Amino acid sequence: MSRLDETKQAYEKLEQLLDQEIRTRTGPTKDLERFRETLEVAFYLLGWSQFEYLVREEMKAIVEQKARAHTVDGHAWKYLLDNAKDIPVRRRLDVIFHADAAVRGTLDKDYSVRNEAAHNYKKLPSEAKNIADWLAKLELLVSKF
């Protein structure tokens, strides 16, 4: 189990507390709804950062294993290993999920949402707002590494 599960639990608890505060508030809740949007983006970005670390480690393990071959391919994998820190996240995902185009496509879309949220200060689209479920899906992917 990775830290993604703990992150999911923390998000669910904060979401529950925010819902409770909204229910008990007698006045306008507009500020609390803005807090919810910020909470969603923050946990989406946190989930991605944790997942990216795990992807980096998994790709490194795959490449190290393949670089052991005493063939031309082994030399190519060694070159990749030597330059691994310069490889973008999407290429790392290609190495890990090359056999599962559906998962790879979903992660590509999620990464685009991540970039918009992190670099353009965009809110999450409605299809990305179920953070707890999304974190659980990432945890499931990690368990398949």
Secondary structure, 3 states (H helix, E strand, C coil): CCHHHHHHHHHHHHHHHHHHHHHHCCCCCHHHHHHHHHHHHHHHHHHHHHHHHHHHHHHHHHHHHHHCCCCHHHHHHHHHHHCHHHCCHHHHHHHHHCCCHHHHHHHHHHHHHHHHHHHCCCCCCHHHCCHHHHHHHHHHHHHCC
